[in-house]
Amino acid sequence: MGPARNGNMAAMDDITMLILDDHATFRRGFARLDDAKGEEQLRAVWEPLALHLDIHAEAEETILYPYLLKKGGKDAGDETDDAIRDHNKIRDGVSKAAAHPIGSDGWLEGVWQARTENSEHLAEEEDEVLPDFRKHASFQLR
């Protein structure tokens, strides 16, 4: 069965929907950390979440933001610079956590930094960057 049609545009997920799916996964991952008990559970939740955060940021910096810089609206440069700064702050939190034993105060501080920076970044991206990308990218590219 092929994709449903809505006018001339296929109703299927595009890159912006996949980004939103990742964002939901990040929110669930941080919530799961709240419920995790002991080092084994914390590790089982945190390690894949930390890796996913890094892969997601790298993909956006390789695909989404370069396109936005070329074709986006007047704020594309500022949005891109802000996003890369946010990604680096998230990475810094992940690195800080990695420097400490899982569950320790230092680890928790790093995770908290990654979490709060990520939450701020997701809101900005969903409210500013993704709408700009949708306005300027063809459906085929998306």
N, C-alpha and C positions, 0 to 999 in steps of 0.2 A: 504494500500500500504506500503510495507516494504522499508527500506533504500536502496538507490542506491548502487550498488557495483562498486568499483574501484579496480580491481585486486582482491586480497584476503581480502582487507580492506573495511569495510562498510564506505560509505561517509556520515557520520553524525557528528553532533557537539560532541565534547568531552569536558572535563573539561577545557582545555586550551582555547577553543572557548568561553565557558561560562565566563571565566575570562576576555577575550577580550571584550565580550559583556558588562560586568560590567564596564570595563574601559571606553567604549564609553558612557555608561549611566552617569558615573561621569563627563566626559567632558561636556556632554549636561546639566547636572544639574548645574554645575558652570556657564555655559553660560546663563542658565535661570535666575540665580541670577543677572546677569548683566542687564537683562531686567525687573526684578521684581521692582515694585513700591510700597512703603509703607510697613508697618509692616505685614499686613495680607498676602500679596503676598510673601514677603521675608520668612515668617514663613512657608508658604505652600510649598515652594521650599526647604528651608534649612533643616527643621526637617526630612523629609524622606531621603534626601541626606546624612545628618550626620549619621543617623541610618544605611543606606546602607553601608557607608564607614566602620563603625565599624563591621558590620556583615561580610562583605567581608574580612576584615583583620583577623578576628577571624577564618573564614573558611580556609583561606590560611595557617594560623599558625597551625591549627589542622590537615589539610589534605595534602596540597601541600608541605610545607617546611619540615615536618618530613620525608616524602618519599624521598625528594630530598637529605636530609642529609644521608639517608641510601644508596641510589642507584645512586645519582647524580655524576657529574664529579668532577674534582679536586677542582673546585672553589665553590662547593655547600655550604660549611660551611661559607665562606665569603658572598656569595649571601644571605644565610639565615639570618645571623647576620645583614647585611645591611638592608634587608627587614623588619625585626622586629624593628630595629631602626627607619626606615621610618614610619612604622605603628604607632609607639609610638609618633613620631612628628606630624603625622596627628591627632591622638587622642588628643594630647596636644592642637592643634589648635581648635578642636571641643570643648574641655573643656573650653578653654579660651573664645570662643564665647558664650558658655552656661552661663558663669558668668556675662554676660552683656546683657542689653536690646537689642532686635533685632533692627538692623539698627544703633545702636550707634557706636561711634568710636572704642570702645573696642571690640564690636561684629565683626565689619568689620576687625579689626586686626586679630582676631582669625580665621575668615573665610579665610582671605588671607593666613595665615600660613598653614591652612589645604589645601588650593588650591595649593599653590606653592609646598609644600612637596608632595602632591598627584601627581602633574604633573611630578615631578622628579622621583618619585617612579614608576609610570606607564611606563615611558620610559625605566628605568633600567630593570624592570620585563619583558617587552616585548622584549627587546634586549638580555637579558642574561638568566634570570631564565626560562622563558617558553621554549626557544629553548633547554636548558639543560634538562628540564623535558621531552620534546618530544623525545629527543635522548635516554633517559634511562628508560622511562616508557613504558610498553606494551600498545598496542592500547586498549586492554580489560580493563586495569586499567584506562586509560584515559577516 
